[in-house]
C-alpha cells in the first residue's frame, strides 16, 4: 500500500462527518431524520409512499411511521391515490410548505452552491466513485453472506 494513500478508516471518518453535519442541521429544524428525508422527497415532487420508501431504501413500515408523525405535526396529510386506492400519497399542508421552504429549501440552496463550486469533472467523478463503491460493497457483503451460509 502507498505510504500516504487514504485508508478505509479515512473514508469512514469523512462519511460519518458528512452525516453528522446533516444530522446537526436536521436536528435544529425540530424533526427527526426520517421525517426530514421524507419531507425533502415530497418537496422535490415524490409523493407516493411506496416510491418514497424505494428512493430512501427503507421499508414501507418505516415510511408510514414517519409519515404518521408528520401528520401529527400538521406538516403533511395522507390521501388515497387517484390511480389506486391502495397507494397513499403524501401532501404538504400549508404549514408543511412553509416549513419546507424555510428548512429544506435553505439546505438545498447551500448544497447546490457548494456542489457548483466543484468542476463538472469533479462532480462526475464523485458520483461515479461513490456509486461504484456502493455497488461493490453491496455485492461483496452479499457474496460474503452466501459464503457463510
SEZA-686639 format. One record per residue (C-alpha): x, y, z; residue in three letters. Coordinates in steps of 0.2 Angstrom, whole numbers, plus 5000, padded with zeros to 4 digits. Last residue first. Layout:
! SEZA-686639
XYZala...
***
This chain:
! SEZA-686639
487849015024unk489449095027unk489949105008unk488249175004unk488449315017unk490149355010unk489449364992unk488049484998unk489349595008unk490449604992unk489049644981unk488349784992unk490149854994unk490449844976unk488849934971unk489150064985unk490950094980unk490450114962unk489150234965unk490350334977unk491650334963unk490450394949unk489650524960unk491250604965unk492050584947unk490550674939unk490650814951unk492550834950unk492350834931unk491050964931unk492151074942unk491751094960unk491051254967unk489351204959unk489151074973unk489451204987unk488051324980unk486951174977unk487151104995unk486851285002unk485251304992unk484651134996unk484851175015unk483851335013unk482451255003unk482351115016unk482251225031unk481251385027unk480351325011unk480051155019unk479251235035unk478151355025unk477551215013unk477251095028unk476251235037unk475251255021unk475051065021unk476250955011unk475450805003unk475950625005unk475050504993unk474550334999unk474350194986unk473050054990unk471550154982unk472550164966unk472550294952unk471850434962unk473050404976unk472250404993unk472750555004unk473950575018unk474150755026unk475850835029unk476650965040unk475250965054unk476450895067unk475350735069unk475350715050unk477250725050unk477250595064unk476150475054unk477350505039unk478750445049unk477850285054unk477250255036unk479050275029unk479750155042unk478350025038unk478650045019unk480349985022unk481850105018unk483050125003unk482650305003unk482150304985unk481050144987unk480250205003unk479750374994unk479150274979unk477950174990unk477350325000unk476850414984unk477350594985unk479050624976unk478950804970unk480550884977unk479650944992unk478950774994unk480750704993unk481350835006unk479950805018unk480350615018unk482150655021unk481650765036unk480450645044unk481750515044unk483050625052unk481850685065unk481050855067unk481551015076unk482451105062unk484051115073unk484050925072unk484150925054unk485651045053unk486550935066unk486150775057unk486750845040unk488350895048unk488550725057unk488150635041unk489650725032unk490750685047unk490250505047unk490750495028unk492350585031unk492850465045unk492350315035unk493450365021unk494950405032unk494650225040unk494650155023unk496350225021unk496950365010unk498650335002unk500150425010unk501350275011unk500650184996unk500050005000unk
***
